[in-house]
Amino acid sequence: MKQVPVEKAVGMILCQDITKIVPGEFKGRAFKKGHVIQKEDVDELLKLGKEHIYVWEPRAGEIHEDEAAVRLAGAMAGENVEYGEPKEGKSTLSSRIKGLYEVNSALLRKINSIDMVSVASLPGNFAVEKGRKLAGARVIPLVIEEEKIQKVENLCRDKGPTFRVIPYKRLKAAVITTGNEVFKGRIEDGFGPVILKKLEYFEADYMGQTLCPDDMEEIKRAILRAREKGADLIILTGGMSVDPDDLTPGAIKSTGATVVTYGAPVQPGNMFMMAYLESAAVLGVPGCAMYYSTTILDVVLPRIFAGKVLKKQDFIDMGEGSLCSSCESCRYPNCYFCR
């Protein structure tokens, strides 16, 4: 690097972005790498604390932070992930589609263990929209040994991708609501509209809602009929507590479905049940999902629609971070819940 007083730098080319920060108002690029310094720029650069600028004199085996950032992003980007030109030395990766964001956590840890490499990411199993920022890749110094970037590229080639976004599948979904109080018309069902709204987000093929009395055989038959009609996802509401007359868990088990979990270390959502009847996911949803805007159901549905097969360990892993703070205004998934 060659240091030049800013007053003598007119006509010279910046070799890095210059950042401007106005507390509480603005943080961004004031001068772009490659900008030819003009006489009128000198005063602004001095106000930004830049009494000197630096001209990069390339040396064999070293690359500039911008090239490093782009190569890092390119190595880590997997399915449905794109990245842009560097700004302030950082290349941002974002999603091309609406879907479920996945992170290869072990690989990301190896990448960040390489000295002077810095990659910050959203957590995995994060539901994202098209254009959502996923990660930022950069190196710490203005120039870095190329071998460190090559090490990242080799890791990603062997173990990658680091980041990918899985598109949601168009699943056929059936809803079964249990309970004599709804079946006999004593109260109006409040669960169906809640579930339907969640299914609409994933553009599911809705197969309708079946009402069942508190009869284990009736509930069992309704589950089997839904599966016979081609349901990929069967959601049962009602009858999920430990009361003797709450029969839904027993009915799910009686179909021969393989139970993944009955109960989960998630609040709200402790009494949740999940099973697989052949390839169809069967969910027993506790009453909390009718009251709270975000529960374990919102954590599980994106994974199901992305085609992931959940295991018991997936629910065990939810324990840390699964106590919802019941914020006045829910920001999920932009929070820690079940991360």
Rosetta blueprint (number, residue, H / E / L):
1 M L
2 K E
3 Q E
4 V E
5 P E
6 V H
7 E H
8 K H
9 A L
10 V L
11 G L
12 M L
13 I E
14 L L
15 C L
16 Q L
17 D L
18 I E
19 T E
20 K E
21 I E
22 V E
23 P L
24 G L
25 E L
26 F E
27 K E
28 G E
29 R E
30 A E
31 F E
32 K L
33 K L
34 G L
35 H L
36 V E
37 I L
38 Q L
39 K L
40 E L
41 D H
42 V H
43 D H
44 E H
45 L H
46 L H
47 K H
48 L L
49 G L
50 K L
51 E L
52 H E
53 I E
54 Y E
55 V E
56 W L
57 E L
58 P L
59 R L
60 A L
61 G L
62 E E
63 I E
64 H E
65 E H
66 D H
67 E H
68 A H
69 A H
70 V H
71 R H
72 L H
73 A H
74 G H
75 A H
76 M H
77 A E
78 G L
79 E L
80 N L
81 V E
82 E E
83 Y E
84 G L
85 E L
86 P L
87 K E
88 E L
89 G L
90 K E
91 S E
92 T E
93 L E
94 S E
95 S E
96 R L
97 I L
98 K L
99 G E
100 L E
101 Y E
102 E E
103 V E
104 N L
105 S H
106 A H
107 L H
108 L H
109 R H
110 K H
111 I H
112 N H
113 S L
114 I L
115 D L
116 M L
117 V E
118 S E
119 V E
120 A E
121 S E
122 L L
123 P L
124 G L
125 N L
126 F E
127 A E
128 V E
129 E L
130 K L
131 G L
132 R L
133 K E
134 L E
135 A E
136 G E
137 A E
138 R E
139 V E
140 I L
141 P L
142 L L
143 V E
144 I E
145 E E
146 E H
147 E H
148 K H
149 I H
150 Q H
151 K H
152 V H
153 E H
154 N H
155 L H
156 C H
157 R H
158 D H
159 K H
160 G L
161 P L
162 T L
163 F E
164 R E
165 V E
166 I E
167 P E
168 Y L
169 K L
170 R L
171 L L
172 K E
173 A E
174 A E
175 V E
176 I E
177 T E
178 T E
179 G L
180 N H
181 E H
182 V H
183 F H
184 K L
185 G L
186 R L
187 I L
188 E L
189 D L
190 G L
191 F H
192 G H
193 P H
194 V H
195 I H
196 L H
197 K H
198 K H
199 L H
200 E H
201 Y H
202 F L
203 E L
204 A L
205 D E
206 Y E
207 M E
208 G E
209 Q E
210 T E
211 L E
212 C E
213 P L
214 D L
215 D L
216 M H
217 E H
218 E H
219 I H
220 K H
221 R H
222 A H
223 I H
224 L H
225 R H
226 A H
227 R H
228 E H
229 K L
230 G L
231 A L
232 D L
233 L E
234 I E
235 I E
236 L E
237 T E
238 G L
239 G L
240 M L
241 S L
242 V L
243 D L
244 P L
245 D L
246 D L
247 L L
248 T H
249 P H
250 G H
251 A H
252 I H
253 K H
254 S H
255 T L
256 G L
257 A L
258 T E
259 V E
260 V E
261 T E
262 Y E
263 G L
264 A L
265 P L
266 V L
267 Q E
268 P L
269 G L
270 N L
271 M L
272 F L
273 M E
274 M E
275 A E
276 Y E
277 L E
278 E L
279 S L
280 A E
281 A E
282 V E
283 L E
284 G E
285 V E
286 P L
287 G L
288 C H
289 A H
290 M H
291 Y H
292 Y L
293 S L
294 T L
295 T L
296 I H
297 L H
298 D H
299 V H
300 V H
301 L H
302 P H
303 R H
304 I H
305 F H
306 A L
307 G L
308 K L
309 V L
310 L L
311 K L
312 K H
313 Q H
314 D H
315 F H
316 I H
317 D L
318 M L
319 G L
320 E L
321 G L
322 S L
323 L E
324 C L
325 S L
326 S L
327 C L
328 E L
329 S L
330 C L
331 R L
332 Y L
333 P L
334 N L
335 C L
336 Y L
337 F L
338 C L
339 R L
